[in-house]
Amino acid sequence: MFIYYVVSLIVILLDQFTKWLIVSKLELYESFSVIDGFLYITSHRNKGAAWGILEGQMWFFYLITVFVIVFLVYYIQKHGKEKRFFSFSLALILGGAIGNFIDRIFRKEVVDFIDVYIFSYDYPIFNVADSALVIGVGLLIIQMIMEEKQRKR
């Protein structure tokens, strides 16, 4: 089970390091192109959740995040040995949740910087923690689909 916490720690460290780079090297809203017309690094701050919803509701985020962290640790401890794919997914979610939680505690906002344009749509700017959360949830969905197919056999 130790490996799942290592995965979470890697996500947290990568997330915080990239956010530190953005805060220390770019002015707020400064942007540069990585792949013109598709991928930019843009210094942005978010005081809410995804797409800025619930902006300014920090105590709500503190409470929810603590609950989620306890829930994730419990399930990693309970299923870590027999459900590796499931626990790896939870480890990504745990790392992402803690990464953004650190921002909310110390900065009172979340540092975002990955700015993607899909055709002409400017997708909301996100960060490494957000990416880990989305990948972790995606893997959980895959896990549930696989388990459902096995049950039907």
C-alpha positions as CSV (number, residue, x, y, z in Angstrom):
1,M,0.0,0.0,0.0
2,F,3.0,2.3,0.5
3,I,3.3,2.6,-3.3
4,Y,-0.1,4.4,-3.5
5,Y,1.1,7.1,-1.1
6,V,4.3,7.4,-3.2
7,V,2.1,8.0,-6.3
8,S,0.1,10.6,-4.3
9,L,3.3,12.3,-3.1
10,I,4.7,12.4,-6.7
11,V,1.5,14.2,-7.8
12,I,1.7,16.6,-4.9
13,L,5.3,17.4,-5.5
14,L,5.0,17.8,-9.3
15,D,1.9,20.0,-8.8
16,Q,3.4,22.3,-6.2
17,F,6.7,22.6,-8.1
18,T,4.9,23.6,-11.3
19,K,2.8,26.0,-9.4
20,W,5.9,27.5,-7.8
21,L,7.5,27.9,-11.2
22,I,4.4,29.7,-12.5
23,V,4.1,32.1,-9.5
24,S,7.8,32.9,-9.5
25,K,8.4,33.2,-13.2
26,L,5.2,34.7,-14.7
27,E,3.1,37.7,-13.9
28,L,-0.6,37.0,-13.3
29,Y,-2.4,36.5,-16.7
30,E,1.0,36.4,-18.5
31,S,0.9,33.7,-21.2
32,F,3.2,32.0,-23.7
33,S,2.6,29.5,-26.5
34,V,3.8,25.9,-26.2
35,I,1.9,24.7,-29.3
36,D,0.5,27.7,-31.1
37,G,-3.3,27.6,-31.4
38,F,-3.6,24.6,-29.0
39,L,-1.5,24.7,-25.8
40,Y,-0.4,27.8,-23.8
41,I,1.0,28.3,-20.3
42,T,-1.0,31.1,-18.7
43,S,-0.7,32.3,-15.1
44,H,-4.2,32.2,-13.7
45,R,-5.8,32.0,-10.2
46,N,-9.0,30.3,-9.2
47,K,-10.8,31.1,-6.0
48,G,-13.5,28.5,-6.6
49,A,-13.8,24.9,-8.0
50,A,-13.8,23.9,-11.7
51,W,-14.9,26.7,-14.0
52,G,-14.8,29.0,-11.0
53,I,-18.0,27.7,-9.4
54,L,-18.5,28.4,-5.7
55,E,-16.0,31.2,-5.8
56,G,-15.0,32.4,-2.4
57,Q,-16.5,29.4,-0.5
58,M,-13.1,28.4,1.1
59,W,-14.6,26.8,4.2
60,F,-16.8,24.6,2.1
61,F,-13.7,23.4,0.1
62,Y,-11.8,22.9,3.3
63,L,-14.5,20.6,4.8
64,I,-15.2,18.7,1.6
65,T,-11.5,18.1,1.0
66,V,-10.8,16.8,4.5
67,F,-13.7,14.5,4.1
68,V,-12.5,13.3,0.7
69,I,-9.0,12.8,1.9
70,V,-10.2,10.6,4.9
71,F,-12.4,8.7,2.5
72,L,-9.6,8.1,0.0
73,V,-7.1,7.0,2.6
74,Y,-9.7,4.6,4.1
75,Y,-10.4,2.9,0.8
76,I,-6.7,2.7,-0.1
77,Q,-6.0,1.0,3.2
78,K,-9.0,-1.3,2.8
79,H,-8.5,-2.3,-0.9
80,G,-4.9,-1.5,-1.6
81,K,-3.7,-5.1,-1.6
82,E,-6.4,-6.8,-3.7
83,K,-7.6,-3.9,-6.0
84,R,-4.5,-2.3,-7.4
85,F,-6.0,-0.5,-10.3
86,F,-8.8,0.9,-8.1
87,S,-6.2,2.0,-5.4
88,F,-3.9,3.5,-8.0
89,S,-6.9,5.6,-9.2
90,L,-7.6,6.7,-5.7
91,A,-3.9,7.6,-5.2
92,L,-4.1,10.0,-8.2
93,I,-7.3,11.6,-6.8
94,L,-5.7,11.8,-3.3
95,G,-2.6,13.6,-4.7
96,G,-4.7,16.0,-6.8
97,A,-7.0,16.8,-3.9
98,I,-4.1,17.5,-1.6
99,G,-2.3,19.5,-4.2
100,N,-5.2,21.9,-4.6
101,F,-5.9,21.9,-0.9
102,I,-2.3,23.1,-0.2
103,D,-3.1,26.1,-2.5
104,R,-6.3,26.9,-0.8
105,I,-4.8,26.8,2.6
106,F,-1.6,28.8,1.9
107,R,-2.6,31.0,-1.1
108,K,-6.4,31.2,-0.5
109,E,-6.7,30.4,-4.3
110,V,-5.6,27.7,-6.7
111,V,-2.8,28.4,-9.2
112,D,-3.8,27.2,-12.7
113,F,-1.7,27.4,-15.8
114,I,-2.4,24.8,-18.4
115,D,-4.4,26.6,-21.1
116,V,-5.8,24.4,-23.9
117,Y,-7.8,25.5,-27.0
118,I,-9.8,22.7,-28.5
119,F,-10.7,24.0,-32.0
120,S,-12.0,27.5,-31.1
121,Y,-13.1,26.6,-27.5
122,D,-10.8,27.9,-24.7
123,Y,-11.0,25.1,-22.2
124,P,-10.9,26.4,-18.6
125,I,-7.3,26.7,-17.4
126,F,-6.2,23.9,-15.1
127,N,-3.1,22.5,-13.3
128,V,-1.3,19.2,-12.5
129,A,-3.6,18.4,-9.5
130,D,-6.7,18.9,-11.7
131,S,-5.1,16.6,-14.3
132,A,-4.5,13.9,-11.6
133,L,-8.1,14.2,-10.4
134,V,-9.5,13.8,-13.9
135,I,-7.3,10.9,-14.8
136,G,-8.0,9.2,-11.4
137,V,-11.8,9.6,-11.9
138,G,-11.5,8.3,-15.5
139,L,-9.6,5.2,-14.3
140,L,-12.3,4.6,-11.7
141,I,-14.9,4.7,-14.4
142,I,-12.9,2.2,-16.5
143,Q,-12.6,0.0,-13.4
144,M,-16.4,0.1,-12.8
145,I,-17.1,-0.8,-16.4
146,M,-14.6,-3.7,-16.3
147,E,-16.1,-5.0,-13.0
148,E,-19.6,-4.7,-14.5
149,K,-18.6,-6.7,-17.5
150,Q,-17.0,-9.4,-15.3
151,R,-20.2,-9.6,-13.2
152,K,-22.3,-10.2,-16.4
153,R,-20.1,-13.2,-17.4
